[in-house]
Amino acid sequence: MEELIKQIVNKTGISETQARSAAETVVGFLKGKLPDAVGGHLDSALGSAAGAIGGVDLGSVTSSLGGLFGKK
């Protein structure tokens, strides 16, 4: 999660507090939309994969997730 927050700060220029709030909001939203079996793993995935998140295009991820739920 910390790496995600750093990426948000670096790409948007907002404060760390604002970035943390944004990240927590998005993670909460995703957990609410994902099936329980998947959503339950999101926190642990963010914690254990924090180093890998820096290379992820979050826009692509959210677009793909939207496609799973019938949104384009």
PDB file of N, H, CA, C and O in Angstrom:
ATOM      1  N   MET A   1       0.824  -1.183   0.000  1.00  0.00           N
ATOM      2  CA  MET A   1       0.000   0.000   0.000  1.00  0.00           C
ATOM      3  C   MET A   1       0.873   1.253   0.000  1.00  0.00           C
ATOM      4  O   MET A   1       0.546   2.254  -0.638  1.00  0.00           O
ATOM      5  N   GLU A   2       1.972   1.181   0.716  1.00  0.00           N
ATOM      6  H   GLU A   2       2.238   0.368   1.234  1.00  0.00           H
ATOM      7  CA  GLU A   2       2.856   2.355   0.785  1.00  0.00           C
ATOM      8  C   GLU A   2       3.408   2.722  -0.593  1.00  0.00           C
ATOM      9  O   GLU A   2       3.516   3.902  -0.929  1.00  0.00           O
ATOM     10  N   GLU A   3       3.754   1.719  -1.380  1.00  0.00           N
ATOM     11  H   GLU A   3       3.667   0.761  -1.107  1.00  0.00           H
ATOM     12  CA  GLU A   3       4.271   1.997  -2.725  1.00  0.00           C
ATOM     13  C   GLU A   3       3.186   2.638  -3.586  1.00  0.00           C
ATOM     14  O   GLU A   3       3.464   3.548  -4.367  1.00  0.00           O
ATOM     15  N   LEU A   4       1.968   2.169  -3.444  1.00  0.00           N
ATOM     16  H   LEU A   4       1.742   1.430  -2.810  1.00  0.00           H
ATOM     17  CA  LEU A   4       0.844   2.754  -4.177  1.00  0.00           C
ATOM     18  C   LEU A   4       0.665   4.216  -3.794  1.00  0.00           C
ATOM     19  O   LEU A   4       0.450   5.067  -4.657  1.00  0.00           O
ATOM     20  N   ILE A   5       0.753   4.505  -2.517  1.00  0.00           N
ATOM     21  H   ILE A   5       0.928   3.814  -1.815  1.00  0.00           H
ATOM     22  CA  ILE A   5       0.616   5.882  -2.037  1.00  0.00           C
ATOM     23  C   ILE A   5       1.725   6.749  -2.610  1.00  0.00           C
ATOM     24  O   ILE A   5       1.475   7.876  -3.036  1.00  0.00           O
ATOM     25  N   LYS A   6       2.946   6.234  -2.623  1.00  0.00           N
ATOM     26  H   LYS A   6       3.149   5.318  -2.277  1.00  0.00           H
ATOM     27  CA  LYS A   6       4.067   6.993  -3.198  1.00  0.00           C
ATOM     28  C   LYS A   6       3.834   7.273  -4.676  1.00  0.00           C
ATOM     29  O   LYS A   6       4.112   8.373  -5.153  1.00  0.00           O
ATOM     30  N   GLN A   7       3.327   6.285  -5.396  1.00  0.00           N
ATOM     31  H   GLN A   7       3.102   5.391  -5.008  1.00  0.00           H
ATOM     32  CA  GLN A   7       3.045   6.467  -6.826  1.00  0.00           C
ATOM     33  C   GLN A   7       1.991   7.553  -7.034  1.00  0.00           C
ATOM     34  O   GLN A   7       2.121   8.380  -7.936  1.00  0.00           O
ATOM     35  N   ILE A   8       0.967   7.552  -6.215  1.00  0.00           N
ATOM     36  H   ILE A   8       0.862   6.880  -5.482  1.00  0.00           H
ATOM     37  CA  ILE A   8      -0.080   8.571  -6.328  1.00  0.00           C
ATOM     38  C   ILE A   8       0.503   9.952  -6.072  1.00  0.00           C
ATOM     39  O   ILE A   8       0.227  10.894  -6.814  1.00  0.00           O
ATOM     40  N   VAL A   9       1.308  10.073  -5.023  1.00  0.00           N
ATOM     41  H   VAL A   9       1.533   9.307  -4.420  1.00  0.00           H
ATOM     42  CA  VAL A   9       1.943  11.357  -4.704  1.00  0.00           C
ATOM     43  C   VAL A   9       2.810  11.819  -5.873  1.00  0.00           C
ATOM     44  O   VAL A   9       2.722  12.971  -6.296  1.00  0.00           O
ATOM     45  N   ASN A  10       3.649  10.920  -6.394  1.00  0.00           N
ATOM     46  H   ASN A  10       3.721   9.984  -6.050  1.00  0.00           H
ATOM     47  CA  ASN A  10       4.562  11.286  -7.482  1.00  0.00           C
ATOM     48  C   ASN A  10       3.837  11.663  -8.764  1.00  0.00           C
ATOM     49  O   ASN A  10       4.255  12.586  -9.463  1.00  0.00           O
ATOM     50  N   LYS A  11       2.764  10.966  -9.077  1.00  0.00           N
ATOM     51  H   LYS A  11       2.425  10.217  -8.509  1.00  0.00           H
ATOM     52  CA  LYS A  11       2.067  11.209 -10.344  1.00  0.00           C
ATOM     53  C   LYS A  11       1.071  12.355 -10.279  1.00  0.00           C
ATOM     54  O   LYS A  11       0.749  12.952 -11.306  1.00  0.00           O
ATOM     55  N   THR A  12       0.578  12.670  -9.084  1.00  0.00           N
ATOM     56  H   THR A  12       0.840  12.185  -8.249  1.00  0.00           H
ATOM     57  CA  THR A  12      -0.448  13.718  -8.990  1.00  0.00           C
ATOM     58  C   THR A  12       0.035  14.984  -8.304  1.00  0.00           C
ATOM     59  O   THR A  12      -0.507  16.065  -8.535  1.00  0.00           O
ATOM     60  N   GLY A  13       1.053  14.854  -7.461  1.00  0.00           N
ATOM     61  H   GLY A  13       1.493  13.976  -7.273  1.00  0.00           H
ATOM     62  CA  GLY A  13       1.538  16.017  -6.732  1.00  0.00           C
ATOM     63  C   GLY A  13       0.711  16.349  -5.494  1.00  0.00           C
ATOM     64  O   GLY A  13       0.940  17.379  -4.860  1.00  0.00           O
ATOM     65  N   ILE A  14      -0.248  15.491  -5.140  1.00  0.00           N
ATOM     66  H   ILE A  14      -0.434  14.655  -5.655  1.00  0.00           H
ATOM     67  CA  ILE A  14      -1.033  15.743  -3.935  1.00  0.00           C
ATOM     68  C   ILE A  14      -0.241  15.291  -2.717  1.00  0.00           C
ATOM     69  O   ILE A  14       0.764  14.590  -2.837  1.00  0.00           O
ATOM     70  N   SER A  15      -0.711  15.702  -1.542  1.00  0.00           N
ATOM     71  H   SER A  15      -1.527  16.271  -1.444  1.00  0.00           H
ATOM     72  CA  SER A  15       0.009  15.353  -0.314  1.00  0.00           C
ATOM     73  C   SER A  15      -0.119  13.857  -0.032  1.00  0.00           C
ATOM     74  O   SER A  15      -0.988  13.172  -0.573  1.00  0.00           O
ATOM     75  N   GLU A  16       0.772  13.374   0.831  1.00  0.00           N
ATOM     76  H   GLU A  16       1.478  13.931   1.271  1.00  0.00           H
ATOM     77  CA  GLU A  16       0.728  11.959   1.202  1.00  0.00           C
ATOM     78  C   GLU A  16      -0.586  11.626   1.908  1.00  0.00           C
ATOM     79  O   GLU A  16      -1.142  10.547   1.705  1.00  0.00           O
ATOM     80  N   THR A  17      -1.077  12.534   2.723  1.00  0.00           N
ATOM     81  H   THR A  17      -0.625  13.411   2.888  1.00  0.00           H
ATOM     82  CA  THR A  17      -2.342  12.317   3.418  1.00  0.00           C
ATOM     83  C   THR A  17      -3.488  12.164   2.421  1.00  0.00           C
ATOM     84  O   THR A  17      -4.328  11.276   2.559  1.00  0.00           O
ATOM     85  N   GLN A  18      -3.511  13.041   1.415  1.00  0.00           N
ATOM     86  H   GLN A  18      -2.827  13.763   1.303  1.00  0.00           H
ATOM     87  CA  GLN A  18      -4.551  12.966   0.393  1.00  0.00           C
ATOM     88  C   GLN A  18      -4.404  11.689  -0.435  1.00  0.00           C
ATOM     89  O   GLN A  18      -5.398  11.049  -0.780  1.00  0.00           O
ATOM     90  N   ALA A  19      -3.171  11.324  -0.749  1.00  0.00           N
ATOM     91  H   ALA A  19      -2.363  11.843  -0.469  1.00  0.00           H
ATOM     92  CA  ALA A  19      -2.919  10.114  -1.529  1.00  0.00           C
ATOM     93  C   ALA A  19      -3.342   8.873  -0.748  1.00  0.00           C
ATOM     94  O   ALA A  19      -3.907   7.940  -1.319  1.00  0.00           O
ATOM     95  N   ARG A  20      -3.070   8.860   0.549  1.00  0.00           N
ATOM     96  H   ARG A  20      -2.611   9.617   1.014  1.00  0.00           H
ATOM     97  CA  ARG A  20      -3.465   7.729   1.395  1.00  0.00           C
ATOM     98  C   ARG A  20      -4.992   7.606   1.407  1.00  0.00           C
ATOM     99  O   ARG A  20      -5.537   6.508   1.297  1.00  0.00           O
ATOM    100  N   SER A  21      -5.664   8.735   1.541  1.00  0.00           N
ATOM    101  H   SER A  21      -5.221   9.627   1.631  1.00  0.00           H
ATOM    102  CA  SER A  21      -7.122   8.727   1.536  1.00  0.00           C
ATOM    103  C   SER A  21      -7.657   8.217   0.198  1.00  0.00           C
ATOM    104  O   SER A  21      -8.601   7.427   0.163  1.00  0.00           O
ATOM    105  N   ALA A  22      -7.055   8.668  -0.892  1.00  0.00           N
ATOM    106  H   ALA A  22      -6.288   9.309  -0.863  1.00  0.00           H
ATOM    107  CA  ALA A  22      -7.474   8.221  -2.223  1.00  0.00           C
ATOM    108  C   ALA A  22      -7.255   6.718  -2.386  1.00  0.00           C
ATOM    109  O   ALA A  22      -8.135   6.012  -2.878  1.00  0.00           O
ATOM    110  N   ALA A  23      -6.099   6.235  -1.982  1.00  0.00           N
ATOM    111  H   ALA A  23      -5.384   6.808  -1.583  1.00  0.00           H
ATOM    112  CA  ALA A  23      -5.787   4.810  -2.107  1.00  0.00           C
ATOM    113  C   ALA A  23      -6.752   3.972  -1.269  1.00  0.00           C
ATOM    114  O   ALA A  23      -7.251   2.946  -1.732  1.00  0.00           O
ATOM    115  N   GLU A  24      -7.012   4.409  -0.043  1.00  0.00           N
ATOM    116  H   GLU A  24      -6.607   5.242   0.332  1.00  0.00           H
ATOM    117  CA  GLU A  24      -7.932   3.671   0.820  1.00  0.00           C
ATOM    118  C   GLU A  24      -9.346   3.672   0.242  1.00  0.00           C
ATOM    119  O   GLU A  24     -10.064   2.678   0.350  1.00  0.00           O
ATOM    120  N   THR A  25      -9.741   4.783  -0.369  1.00  0.00           N
ATOM    121  H   THR A  25      -9.157   5.590  -0.457  1.00  0.00           H
ATOM    122  CA  THR A  25     -11.059   4.865  -0.990  1.00  0.00           C
ATOM    123  C   THR A  25     -11.172   3.897  -2.155  1.00  0.00           C
ATOM    124  O   THR A  25     -12.171   3.189  -2.287  1.00  0.00           O
ATOM    125  N   VAL A  26     -10.147   3.864  -3.001  1.00  0.00           N
ATOM    126  H   VAL A  26      -9.335   4.439  -2.894  1.00  0.00           H
ATOM    127  CA  VAL A  26     -10.165   2.968  -4.154  1.00  0.00           C
ATOM    128  C   VAL A  26     -10.137   1.511  -3.712  1.00  0.00           C
ATOM    129  O   VAL A  26     -10.882   0.689  -4.246  1.00  0.00           O
ATOM    130  N   VAL A  27      -9.297   1.186  -2.756  1.00  0.00           N
ATOM    131  H   VAL A  27      -8.692   1.854  -2.323  1.00  0.00           H
ATOM    132  CA  VAL A  27      -9.215  -0.194  -2.271  1.00  0.00           C
ATOM    133  C   VAL A  27     -10.555  -0.607  -1.663  1.00  0.00           C
ATOM    134  O   VAL A  27     -11.025  -1.718  -1.907  1.00  0.00           O
ATOM    135  N   GLY A  28     -11.166   0.262  -0.886  1.00  0.00           N
ATOM    136  H   GLY A  28     -10.785   1.165  -0.688  1.00  0.00           H
ATOM    137  CA  GLY A  28     -12.474  -0.035  -0.310  1.00  0.00           C
ATOM    138  C   GLY A  28     -13.529  -0.238  -1.379  1.00  0.00           C
ATOM    139  O   GLY A  28     -14.364  -1.136  -1.274  1.00  0.00           O
ATOM    140  N   PHE A  29     -13.490   0.596  -2.407  1.00  0.00           N
ATOM    141  H   PHE A  29     -12.811   1.325  -2.492  1.00  0.00           H
ATOM    142  CA  PHE A  29     -14.433   0.470  -3.519  1.00  0.00           C
ATOM    143  C   PHE A  29     -14.250  -0.872  -4.223  1.00  0.00           C
ATOM    144  O   PHE A  29     -15.220  -1.586  -4.477  1.00  0.00           O
ATOM    145  N   LEU A  30     -13.008  -1.206  -4.533  1.00  0.00           N
ATOM    146  H   LEU A  30     -12.220  -0.626  -4.327  1.00  0.00           H
ATOM    147  CA  LEU A  30     -12.729  -2.474  -5.220  1.00  0.00           C
ATOM    148  C   LEU A  30     -13.147  -3.664  -4.374  1.00  0.00           C
ATOM    149  O   LEU A  30     -13.724  -4.620  -4.893  1.00  0.00           O
ATOM    150  N   LYS A  31     -12.866  -3.618  -3.082  1.00  0.00           N
ATOM    151  H   LYS A  31     -12.397  -2.842  -2.660  1.00  0.00           H
ATOM    152  CA  LYS A  31     -13.248  -4.717  -2.207  1.00  0.00           C
ATOM    153  C   LYS A  31     -14.763  -4.885  -2.173  1.00  0.00           C
ATOM    154  O   LYS A  31     -15.264  -6.004  -2.058  1.00  0.00           O
ATOM    155  N   GLY A  32     -15.485  -3.781  -2.272  1.00  0.00           N
ATOM    156  H   GLY A  32     -15.078  -2.873  -2.365  1.00  0.00           H
ATOM    157  CA  GLY A  32     -16.933  -3.843  -2.286  1.00  0.00           C
ATOM    158  C   GLY A  32     -17.505  -4.401  -3.576  1.00  0.00           C
ATOM    159  O   GLY A  32     -18.606  -4.953  -3.584  1.00  0.00           O
ATOM    160  N   LYS A  33     -16.762  -4.261  -4.669  1.00  0.00           N
ATOM    161  H   LYS A  33     -15.868  -3.813  -4.662  1.00  0.00           H
ATOM    162  CA  LYS A  33     -17.227  -4.720  -5.976  1.00  0.00           C
ATOM    163  C   LYS A  33     -16.785  -6.139  -6.309  1.00  0.00           C
ATOM    164  O   LYS A  33     -17.448  -6.836  -7.077  1.00  0.00           O
ATOM    165  N   LEU A  34     -15.680  -6.560  -5.737  1.00  0.00           N
ATOM    166  H   LEU A  34     -15.141  -5.994  -5.113  1.00  0.00           H
ATOM    167  CA  LEU A  34     -15.146  -7.885  -6.044  1.00  0.00           C
ATOM    168  C   LEU A  34     -15.874  -8.959  -5.249  1.00  0.00           C
ATOM    169  O   LEU A  34     -16.379  -8.690  -4.159  1.00  0.00           O
ATOM    170  N   PRO A  35     -15.931 -10.165  -5.784  1.00  0.00           N
ATOM    171  CA  PRO A  35     -16.491 -11.266  -4.999  1.00  0.00           C
ATOM    172  C   PRO A  35     -15.713 -11.421  -3.695  1.00  0.00           C
ATOM    173  O   PRO A  35     -14.514 -11.145  -3.638  1.00  0.00           O
ATOM    174  N   ASP A  36     -16.408 -11.865  -2.651  1.00  0.00           N
ATOM    175  H   ASP A  36     -17.382 -12.088  -2.698  1.00  0.00           H
ATOM    176  CA  ASP A  36     -15.762 -11.993  -1.338  1.00  0.00           C
ATOM    177  C   ASP A  36     -14.471 -12.792  -1.389  1.00  0.00           C
ATOM    178  O   ASP A  36     -13.498 -12.453  -0.716  1.00  0.00           O
ATOM    179  N   ALA A  37     -14.462 -13.853  -2.187  1.00  0.00           N
ATOM    180  H   ALA A  37     -15.252 -14.128  -2.734  1.00  0.00           H
ATOM    181  CA  ALA A  37     -13.273 -14.708  -2.267  1.00  0.00           C
ATOM    182  C   ALA A  37     -12.070 -13.945  -2.815  1.00  0.00           C
ATOM    183  O   ALA A  37     -10.932 -14.239  -2.448  1.00  0.00           O
ATOM    184  N   VAL A  38     -12.309 -12.980  -3.677  1.00  0.00           N
ATOM    185  H   VAL A  38     -13.234 -12.741  -3.974  1.00  0.00           H
ATOM    186  CA  VAL A  38     -11.219 -12.195  -4.263  1.00  0.00           C
ATOM    187  C   VAL A  38     -10.959 -10.943  -3.438  1.00  0.00           C
ATOM    188  O   VAL A  38      -9.808 -10.609  -3.154  1.00  0.00           O
ATOM    189  N   GLY A  39     -12.020 -10.257  -3.056  1.00  0.00           N
ATOM    190  H   GLY A  39     -12.954 -10.529  -3.287  1.00  0.00           H
ATOM    191  CA  GLY A  39     -11.882  -9.016  -2.305  1.00  0.00           C
ATOM    192  C   GLY A  39     -11.163  -9.199  -0.989  1.00  0.00           C
ATOM    193  O   GLY A  39     -10.460  -8.297  -0.532  1.00  0.00           O
ATOM    194  N   GLY A  40     -11.331 -10.359  -0.376  1.00  0.00           N
ATOM    195  H   GLY A  40     -11.902 -11.091  -0.747  1.00  0.00           H
ATOM    196  CA  GLY A  40     -10.665 -10.629   0.895  1.00  0.00           C
ATOM    197  C   GLY A  40      -9.155 -10.699   0.783  1.00  0.00           C
ATOM    198  O   GLY A  40      -8.449 -10.539   1.779  1.00  0.00           O
ATOM    199  N   HIS A  41      -8.659 -10.934  -0.410  1.00  0.00           N
ATOM    200  H   HIS A  41      -9.233 -11.064  -1.219  1.00  0.00           H
ATOM    201  CA  HIS A  41      -7.213 -11.051  -0.623  1.00  0.00           C
ATOM    202  C   HIS A  41      -6.563  -9.728  -1.016  1.00  0.00           C
ATOM    203  O   HIS A  41      -5.338  -9.637  -1.101  1.00  0.00           O
ATOM    204  N   LEU A  42      -7.374  -8.712  -1.252  1.00  0.00           N
ATOM    205  H   LEU A  42      -8.368  -8.786  -1.183  1.00  0.00           H
ATOM    206  CA  LEU A  42      -6.836  -7.441  -1.752  1.00  0.00           C
ATOM    207  C   LEU A  42      -5.859  -6.794  -0.773  1.00  0.00           C
ATOM    208  O   LEU A  42      -4.782  -6.354  -1.177  1.00  0.00           O
ATOM    209  N   ASP A  43      -6.219  -6.731   0.500  1.00  0.00           N
ATOM    210  H   ASP A  43      -7.094  -7.088   0.828  1.00  0.00           H
ATOM    211  CA  ASP A  43      -5.317  -6.125   1.485  1.00  0.00           C
ATOM    212  C   ASP A  43      -3.984  -6.856   1.559  1.00  0.00           C
ATOM    213  O   ASP A  43      -2.927  -6.224   1.585  1.00  0.00           O
ATOM    214  N   SER A  44      -4.030  -8.177   1.592  1.00  0.00           N
ATOM    215  H   SER A  44      -4.888  -8.689   1.571  1.00  0.00           H
ATOM    216  CA  SER A  44      -2.776  -8.925   1.680  1.00  0.00           C
ATOM    217  C   SER A  44      -1.978  -8.780   0.396  1.00  0.00           C
ATOM    218  O   SER A  44      -0.749  -8.729   0.434  1.00  0.00           O
ATOM    219  N   ALA A  45      -2.661  -8.713  -0.739  1.00  0.00           N
ATOM    220  H   ALA A  45      -3.659  -8.754  -0.770  1.00  0.00           H
ATOM    221  CA  ALA A  45      -1.946  -8.539  -2.003  1.00  0.00           C
ATOM    222  C   ALA A  45      -1.255  -7.181  -2.050  1.00  0.00           C
ATOM    223  O   ALA A  45      -0.127  -7.077  -2.531  1.00  0.00           O
ATOM    224  N   LEU A  46      -1.908  -6.157  -1.563  1.00  0.00           N
ATOM    225  H   LEU A  46      -2.825  -6.241  -1.172  1.00  0.00           H
ATOM    226  CA  LEU A  46      -1.288  -4.832  -1.545  1.00  0.00           C
ATOM    227  C   LEU A  46      -0.100  -4.798  -0.603  1.00  0.00           C
ATOM    228  O   LEU A  46       0.893  -4.125  -0.878  1.00  0.00           O
ATOM    229  N   GLY A  47      -0.193  -5.512   0.498  1.00  0.00           N
ATOM    230  H   GLY A  47      -1.001  -6.058   0.722  1.00  0.00           H
ATOM    231  CA  GLY A  47       0.913  -5.544   1.446  1.00  0.00           C
ATOM    232  C   GLY A  47       2.093  -6.330   0.931  1.00  0.00           C
ATOM    233  O   GLY A  47       3.232  -5.873   1.028  1.00  0.00           O
ATOM    234  N   SER A  48       1.841  -7.510   0.384  1.00  0.00           N
ATOM    235  H   SER A  48       0.916  -7.881   0.306  1.00  0.00           H
ATOM    236  CA  SER A  48       2.936  -8.371  -0.041  1.00  0.00           C
ATOM    237  C   SER A  48       3.475  -8.008  -1.408  1.00  0.00           C
ATOM    238  O   SER A  48       4.620  -8.330  -1.727  1.00  0.00           O
ATOM    239  N   ALA A  49       2.674  -7.345  -2.217  1.00  0.00           N
ATOM    240  H   ALA A  49       1.744  -7.084  -1.958  1.00  0.00           H
ATOM    241  CA  ALA A  49       3.107  -7.002  -3.568  1.00  0.00           C
ATOM    242  C   ALA A  49       3.388  -5.517  -3.709  1.00  0.00           C
ATOM    243  O   ALA A  49       3.414  -5.004  -4.828  1.00  0.00           O
ATOM    244  N   ALA A  50       3.596  -4.824  -2.621  1.00  0.00           N
ATOM    245  H   ALA A  50       3.575  -5.240  -1.713  1.00  0.00           H
ATOM    246  CA  ALA A  50       3.779  -3.378  -2.686  1.00  0.00           C
ATOM    247  C   ALA A  50       4.915  -2.978  -3.622  1.00  0.00           C
ATOM    248  O   ALA A  50       4.814  -1.969  -4.320  1.00  0.00           O
ATOM    249  N   GLY A  51       5.994  -3.756  -3.644  1.00  0.00           N
ATOM    250  H   GLY A  51       6.076  -4.576  -3.078  1.00  0.00           H
ATOM    251  CA  GLY A  51       7.099  -3.438  -4.532  1.00  0.00           C
ATOM    252  C   GLY A  51       6.747  -3.605  -5.994  1.00  0.00           C
ATOM    253  O   GLY A  51       7.291  -2.910  -6.852  1.00  0.00           O
ATOM    254  N   ALA A  52       5.846  -4.516  -6.280  1.00  0.00           N
ATOM    255  H   ALA A  52       5.404  -5.080  -5.582  1.00  0.00           H
ATOM    256  CA  ALA A  52       5.467  -4.774  -7.667  1.00  0.00           C
ATOM    257  C   ALA A  52       4.444  -3.786  -8.188  1.00  0.00           C
ATOM    258  O   ALA A  52       4.323  -3.617  -9.401  1.00  0.00           O
ATOM    259  N   ILE A  53       3.710  -3.134  -7.318  1.00  0.00           N
ATOM    260  H   ILE A  53       3.808  -3.271  -6.333  1.00  0.00           H
ATOM    261  CA  ILE A  53       2.651  -2.228  -7.756  1.00  0.00           C
ATOM    262  C   ILE A  53       3.218  -1.060  -8.550  1.00  0.00           C
ATOM    263  O   ILE A  53       2.536  -0.524  -9.423  1.00  0.00           O
ATOM    264  N   GLY A  54       4.442  -0.659  -8.268  1.00  0.00           N
ATOM    265  H   GLY A  54       4.997  -1.095  -7.559  1.00  0.00           H
ATOM    266  CA  GLY A  54       5.035   0.458  -8.984  1.00  0.00           C
ATOM    267  C   GLY A  54       5.063   0.257 -10.481  1.00  0.00           C
ATOM    268  O   GLY A  54       5.026   1.234 -11.228  1.00  0.00           O
ATOM    269  N   GLY A  55       5.129  -0.993 -10.949  1.00  0.00           N
ATOM    270  H   GLY A  55       5.159  -1.787 -10.342  1.00  0.00           H
ATOM    271  CA  GLY A  55       5.169  -1.271 -12.373  1.00  0.00           C
ATOM    272  C   GLY A  55       3.812  -1.543 -12.988  1.00  0.00           C
ATOM    273  O   GLY A  55       3.722  -1.862 -14.174  1.00  0.00           O
ATOM    274  N   VAL A  56       2.756  -1.422 -12.202  1.00  0.00           N
ATOM    275  H   VAL A  56       2.828  -1.163 -11.239  1.00  0.00           H
ATOM    276  CA  VAL A  56       1.413  -1.731 -12.697  1.00  0.00           C
ATOM    277  C   VAL A  56       0.749  -0.461 -13.198  1.00  0.00           C
ATOM    278  O   VAL A  56       0.787   0.576 -12.536  1.00  0.00           O
ATOM    279  N   ASP A  57       0.143  -0.552 -14.370  1.00  0.00           N
ATOM    280  H   ASP A  57       0.112  -1.395 -14.908  1.00  0.00           H
ATOM    281  CA  ASP A  57      -0.645   0.555 -14.896  1.00  0.00           C
ATOM    282  C   ASP A  57      -2.025   0.453 -14.267  1.00  0.00           C
ATOM    283  O   ASP A  57      -2.862  -0.327 -14.723  1.00  0.00           O
ATOM    284  N   LEU A  58      -2.266   1.236 -13.222  1.00  0.00           N
ATOM    285  H   LEU A  58      -1.587   1.869 -12.852  1.00  0.00           H
ATOM    286  CA  LEU A  58      -3.519   1.140 -12.485  1.00  0.00           C
ATOM    287  C   LEU A  58      -4.714   1.513 -13.343  1.00  0.00           C
ATOM    288  O   LEU A  58      -5.818   1.026 -13.102  1.00  0.00           O
ATOM    289  N   GLY A  59      -4.520   2.362 -14.334  1.00  0.00           N
ATOM    290  H   GLY A  59      -3.623   2.758 -14.530  1.00  0.00           H
ATOM    291  CA  GLY A  59      -5.611   2.683 -15.245  1.00  0.00           C
ATOM    292  C   GLY A  59      -6.079   1.459 -15.999  1.00  0.00           C
ATOM    293  O   GLY A  59      -7.280   1.251 -16.170  1.00  0.00           O
ATOM    294  N   SER A  60      -5.142   0.652 -16.450  1.00  0.00           N
ATOM    295  H   SER A  60      -4.167   0.821 -16.312  1.00  0.00           H
ATOM    296  CA  SER A  60      -5.500  -0.581 -17.155  1.00  0.00           C
ATOM    297  C   SER A  60      -6.195  -1.560 -16.230  1.00  0.00           C
ATOM    298  O   SER A  60      -7.149  -2.234 -16.621  1.00  0.00           O
ATOM    299  N   VAL A  61      -5.710  -1.632 -15.005  1.00  0.00           N
ATOM    300  H   VAL A  61      -4.935  -1.085 -14.687  1.00  0.00           H
ATOM    301  CA  VAL A  61      -6.313  -2.545 -14.041  1.00  0.00           C
ATOM    302  C   VAL A  61      -7.756  -2.137 -13.771  1.00  0.00           C
ATOM    303  O   VAL A  61      -8.648  -2.985 -13.787  1.00  0.00           O
ATOM    304  N   THR A  62      -7.997  -0.860 -13.525  1.00  0.00           N
ATOM    305  H   THR A  62      -7.272  -0.172 -13.512  1.00  0.00           H
ATOM    306  CA  THR A  62      -9.357  -0.432 -13.219  1.00  0.00           C
ATOM    307  C   THR A  62     -10.260  -0.567 -14.435  1.00  0.00           C
ATOM    308  O   THR A  62     -11.441  -0.879 -14.287  1.00  0.00           O
ATOM    309  N   SER A  63      -9.734  -0.342 -15.628  1.00  0.00           N
ATOM    310  H   SER A  63      -8.774  -0.089 -15.748  1.00  0.00           H
ATOM    311  CA  SER A  63     -10.536  -0.551 -16.837  1.00  0.00           C
ATOM    312  C   SER A  63     -10.916  -2.016 -16.979  1.00  0.00           C
ATOM    313  O   SER A  63     -12.056  -2.340 -17.310  1.00  0.00           O
ATOM    314  N   SER A  64      -9.973  -2.884 -16.732  1.00  0.00           N
ATOM    315  H   SER A  64      -9.047  -2.621 -16.463  1.00  0.00           H
ATOM    316  CA  SER A  64     -10.244  -4.324 -16.812  1.00  0.00           C
ATOM    317  C   SER A  64     -11.278  -4.746 -15.780  1.00  0.00           C
ATOM    318  O   SER A  64     -12.178  -5.533 -16.076  1.00  0.00           O
ATOM    319  N   LEU A  65     -11.145  -4.217 -14.564  1.00  0.00           N
ATOM    320  H   LEU A  65     -10.415  -3.578 -14.324  1.00  0.00           H
ATOM    321  CA  LEU A  65     -12.112  -4.547 -13.530  1.00  0.00           C
ATOM    322  C   LEU A  65     -13.492  -4.035 -13.898  1.00  0.00           C
ATOM    323  O   LEU A  65     -14.496  -4.702 -13.651  1.00  0.00           O
ATOM    324  N   GLY A  66     -13.540  -2.850 -14.490  1.00  0.00           N
ATOM    325  H   GLY A  66     -12.724  -2.308 -14.691  1.00  0.00           H
ATOM    326  CA  GLY A  66     -14.823  -2.326 -14.944  1.00  0.00           C
ATOM    327  C   GLY A  66     -15.448  -3.231 -15.976  1.00  0.00           C
ATOM    328  O   GLY A  66     -16.665  -3.415 -15.978  1.00  0.00           O
ATOM    329  N   GLY A  67     -14.637  -3.808 -16.864  1.00  0.00           N
ATOM    330  H   GLY A  67     -13.648  -3.659 -16.863  1.00  0.00           H
ATOM    331  CA  GLY A  67     -15.129  -4.733 -17.868  1.00  0.00           C
ATOM    332  C   GLY A  67     -15.726  -5.984 -17.250  1.00  0.00           C
ATOM    333  O   GLY A  67     -16.680  -6.552 -17.781  1.00  0.00           O
ATOM    334  N   LEU A  68     -15.166  -6.410 -16.133  1.00  0.00           N
ATOM    335  H   LEU A  68     -14.391  -5.948 -15.702  1.00  0.00           H
ATOM    336  CA  LEU A  68     -15.695  -7.580 -15.446  1.00  0.00           C
ATOM    337  C   LEU A  68     -17.113  -7.342 -14.932  1.00  0.00           C
ATOM    338  O   LEU A  68     -17.908  -8.272 -14.794  1.00  0.00           O
ATOM    339  N   PHE A  69     -17.405  -6.082 -14.656  1.00  0.00           N
ATOM    340  H   PHE A  69     -16.759  -5.326 -14.768  1.00  0.00           H
ATOM    341  CA  PHE A  69     -18.713  -5.752 -14.108  1.00  0.00           C
ATOM    342  C   PHE A  69     -19.635  -5.104 -15.128  1.00  0.00           C
ATOM    343  O   PHE A  69     -20.620  -4.459 -14.767  1.00  0.00           O
ATOM    344  N   GLY A  70     -19.310  -5.280 -16.413  1.00  0.00           N
ATOM    345  H   GLY A  70     -18.510  -5.804 -16.707  1.00  0.00           H
ATOM    346  CA  GLY A  70     -20.186  -4.821 -17.486  1.00  0.00           C
ATOM    347  C   GLY A  70     -20.027  -3.368 -17.859  1.00  0.00           C
ATOM    348  O   GLY A  70     -20.858  -2.833 -18.593  1.00  0.00           O
ATOM    349  N   LYS A  71     -18.986  -2.705 -17.377  1.00  0.00           N
ATOM    350  H   LYS A  71     -18.311  -3.139 -16.781  1.00  0.00           H
ATOM    351  CA  LYS A  71     -18.756  -1.306 -17.722  1.00  0.00           C
ATOM    352  C   LYS A  71     -17.627  -1.218 -18.729  1.00  0.00           C
ATOM    353  O   LYS A  71     -16.706  -2.034 -18.713  1.00  0.00           O
ATOM    354  N   LYS A  72     -17.696  -0.238 -19.597  1.00  0.00           N
ATOM    355  H   LYS A  72     -18.444   0.426 -19.610  1.00  0.00           H
ATOM    356  CA  LYS A  72     -16.666  -0.064 -20.620  1.00  0.00           C
ATOM    357  C   LYS A  72     -15.774   1.100 -20.286  1.00  0.00           C
ATOM    358  O   LYS A  72     -14.845   1.400 -21.036  1.00  0.00           O
TER     359      LYS A  72
END
